[in-house]
Amino acid sequence: MGQTITEKIMAAKAGLPSVVPGQILELPVDLAYIHDNNGPITVKQFAQLPVDRVWDPSRVHFVLDHHS
């Protein structure tokens, strides 16, 4: 059976010819979304890290849909 589009994307990002369900991969993050329900928790946890900024602010987005 062929791969799903998600499997194809993940394989490409991992530099592999293919991936299988259940396989553990370490992939680079292209874009990170923080949802408004989890945003405060995320910010609180981030404040405890030994860094003062995210790796690339242009690739981190807050999504407001419940509490806007």
Secondary structure, DSSP 8 states (H G I E B T S, - for coil): ----HHHHHHHHHHT-S---TT-------S-EEEETTTHHHHHHHHHTSS-SS-S-GGGEEEE-SS--
